[in-house]
Amino acid sequence: MRDGPLPPFDCAPGLRLAAHERLMQLQQDHLNRRLDRLEEMMERLDRRLWITVYGVAAVILGQMLRSLMLIA
């Protein structure tokens, strides 16, 4: 017989739970990275949309100004 406390050991359910927690953390990290990329893409799309809107407005105003100059 041994004297003193027995060394700790990991049991199978504990190892399985730790592996599951690690897998969930990896999935959460991956999801967060994908969401960050999606937000960046949406911001770029938003900027492009506004540039397009301002471009169309500038063309319309330019044509209005041109027609006003031709009338006068």
C-alpha positions in Angstrom: 0.0 0.0 0.0 1.0 3.6 -0.7 1.2 6.3 1.9 -0.3 9.7 1.1 -2.8 10.9 -1.4 -3.4 9.2 -4.7 -2.3 11.2 -7.9 -5.2 12.9 -9.6 -6.5 11.4 -12.9 -8.8 12.5 -15.6 -11.9 10.5 -16.2 -13.4 10.0 -19.6 -16.5 12.2 -19.0 -14.2 15.0 -17.9 -12.0 14.7 -21.0 -15.1 14.5 -23.2 -16.5 17.7 -21.7 -13.2 19.5 -22.0 -12.9 18.5 -25.7 -16.5 19.7 -26.3 -15.8 23.0 -24.6 -12.7 23.5 -26.8 -14.6 22.6 -29.9 -17.4 25.1 -29.0 -14.7 27.8 -28.4 -13.1 27.1 -31.8 -16.5 27.3 -33.5 -17.3 30.6 -31.7 -14.0 32.1 -32.7 -14.5 31.1 -36.3 -18.0 32.5 -36.3 -16.8 35.8 -34.8 -14.1 36.1 -37.5 -16.7 35.4 -40.2 -19.0 38.0 -38.8 -16.2 40.6 -38.6 -15.4 39.9 -42.3 -19.1 40.2 -43.2 -19.3 43.6 -41.4 -16.2 44.8 -43.3 -17.7 43.8 -46.6 -21.0 45.5 -45.7 -19.2 48.7 -44.9 -17.4 48.6 -48.2 -20.6 48.0 -50.0 -22.2 50.9 -48.2 -19.4 53.2 -49.3 -19.8 52.1 -52.9 -23.5 52.6 -52.8 -23.2 56.1 -51.6 -20.5 56.9 -54.2 -22.9 55.6 -56.8 -25.8 57.7 -55.4 -23.6 60.8 -55.4 -22.4 60.1 -58.9 -25.9 59.7 -60.3 -27.0 62.9 -58.5 -24.0 64.7 -60.0 -24.8 63.6 -63.5 -28.5 64.6 -63.1 -27.5 68.0 -61.7 -25.0 68.4 -64.5 -27.6 67.7 -67.2 -30.0 70.1 -65.5 -27.4 72.8 -65.5 -26.5 72.1 -69.1 -30.1 72.4 -70.2 -30.5 75.6 -68.3 -27.5 77.1 -70.0 -28.8 76.1 -73.4 -32.2 77.7 -72.7 -30.6 81.0 -71.6 
